[in-house]
Amino acid sequence: MALLALIWGGSFVANRQALTELPVLSVVAVRVAGGAAALWLWIALRRLPVPAGGGWLIACAVMGLLNNILPFTLIVWGQTQIASGLAGILNASTAVFAVVVAAAVFPDERLTLPRLLGVGLGLAGVVVAIGPDALRGFDLRSAAQLACLAAAMSYALAGAYGRRALKGIRPEVSAAGMLTAAAVALVPAALAHDGLPAALPGLPTLAALAYLALVASALAYILFYAVLTLAGAGNLGLVTLLVAPVAIVLGALIFGERLTAGALAGFGLIALGLLVLDGRIPLPRRRPAP
C-alpha cells in the first residue's frame, strides 16, 4: 500500500509535466493504452493464463468504467471548476466510501469503531495537510464538487466489484483487462477531441508519459489487485489517504513548493489514523458489568 501510494503520488508530478505540452484527454489515453500494452507484453512473455468467456470480458469492462473512465473524466472536469486543494480532499473521501461499501458487501470487512475512527483521523489529516482553507469553497450544490465525490464513490465501488468479480485471476491479467477496456473507450475519444499532436513532445514530457503508462498504470494496477486480494476492498481505499502527503512532499522536493507546518501536522494525523486502523494503537475497551 505504501509503494502504491508513492507511485500514485508521483503521478501528480508526471501529470503536471505532461500537461505542459499535451491536452488532458490525450495524456489519460496514452496512460491507459501504454499501460495495457506493457502488461499484455509481460503476460505473453510469462505465458500467464488468461480467462476465456464473456464473464471475464464483462468484468474487465465494468472495472475499466468504474476505476478509470468515470473517475478520470469526473476528476479532470471537476478540477477545471474548483481549487486543486479541495479536489484533493474530495478525492481522499474515497477512503470513507471504500470502508462503507466494503462493510455493506463483505462480512469480513465489517464497520468497526477502530476503522471509523482511523478513517476519520486520516481524512482530517488530509484536510490539515492540504490546508483547511480549501474547505471554504465546499458546497454540495456545486456540480464540480459532486463530480469529484462521484469519482471517489466510483473508486470505492470498483474495489468491491473487483474483489468479487475478479477473484482467483492473477493481478497482471486483471490489470491488463481493465486498462484495455478503458483504452478502447478513451483512445478514440482523445483522437476525436484532441487529434494527433502537431510535433513530438520534448524528452521531459515523454519521460512523464512513460512513467504514467509503465509505473503509475501497469505496475501500480498490479499492486492494486494484489492489495485487493490480500487486504480487501476497504483497506485498498485507504491508499488515497497516503497519496496526498506523497504528492505534497514530491511537490516540495521537485518544484520547490513550500512544505508548511500544517502539512507536517496533517501527516502526523494520517499516521495516527493508520495506526488506529492497524490495531497498533488499541482503543480502550469498556469493562463488562459484574
Buried (B, 14 or more C-beta within 10 A) or exposed (E): BEEBBBBBBBBBBBBBBBBEBBBBBBBBBBBBBBBBBBBBEBBEEEEBEBBEEEEBBEBBBBBBBBBBBBBBBBBBBBBEEBBEBBBBBBBBBBBBBBBBBBBEBBEEBEEEEBBBBBBBBBBBBBBBBBBBEBEEEEEEEBEBBBBBBBBBBBBBBBBBBBBEBBEEBBBBBBBBBBBBBBBBBBBEBBEEEBEEEEEEBEEEBBBBBBBBBBBBBBBBBBBBBBBBBEBBBBBBBBBBBBBBBBBBBBBBEEEEBEBBEBBBEBBBBBBBBBBBBEEEBEEEEEEEEE
